Amino acid sequence: MIQSFINLRFEEFEKRLNEIELLIQLAITNESNSLIYQALCRSAHVLLVSHFEGLYKDICKDILSDINANTIFSQVPKDILYTHCSYFINSHESEKSTHEIKIKLIDAFYLHPSKLKFEPFLNIDNRNPTPQIIESILERFGVSNFFWNIENSDLDVVFKDLKTETIEIKNRLLFHLKEKTYSYPYLVDKSIYNPVLRENHRKTKTLWEDFINSFLKERHNIIHGHTLNNPYNHEELGKAKLKIEILICVYILNICSVANPINN
């Protein structure tokens, strides 16, 4: 049994988050020295966003690499195949023409080994990992209303200031992913976090989106020199780190759930 690309990513995932934890622990050790403490907290804040951005991009590439290594085009899920085909189509084509070209491309690729391109899935101009960017990438794989559908699930415990329960659900997600993505096809099960699936478009932002937007805004203020204040102390950074760990796990879980080969 060959280990999947996404499964190999977990070692780096944990290494990245351990680096943040190291900075937080150093901040705690130097809490009595305000200059060192603030510098460490601000560094942890910026680095956490950087690792978040790096991970969500690498995860997409890993999933596509697993598909490429194990399928022919006729087995690629429809939404993923359509996104791939957009790589070959001029953006000025009409909707009707685009659809016709995609059908012809799919017919031409049909029995060939998968060689999905990364670019149409990550064509985001190196923007920050905003909720809109995260959702747009997931939609290219066939996952809709991501944030709305994780709202009111078991994941909401992260907003109730219950550290033990939050760590527990993070560990549960991570263990499940490590076990169920070891090889391709994946064996993941989204019911592990009891999502509330809703088809309608949401009318309000979720707590997850508010958290990400706020954390990114404060990071922006730090790296562009708009503030010398310390927006998050070590306790708040620890909570933010846990939220992002859980978010990445659920992001992986949702992509893996729609990335398995189809039988024709």
Buried (B, 14 or more C-beta within 10 A) or exposed (E): EEEBBBBEBBEEBBEBBEBBBEBBBBBBEBEEEEEBBBBBBBBBBBBBBBBBBEBBBBBBBBBBBBBBEBBBBBBBBEBBBBBBBBBEBEEEEEEEEBBEBBEEBBEEBEEEEBEBBBEBBBBBEEEBBBBBBBBBBBBBBBBBBBBBBBBBBBBBBBBEEEBEEBEEBBEBBBEBBBEBBBBBBBEBEBEBBEBEEEEEEEEEBBBBBBBBBEBBEBBBBBEEEEEEEBBBBBEBBBBBBBBBBBBBBBBBBBBBBBBBBEEE
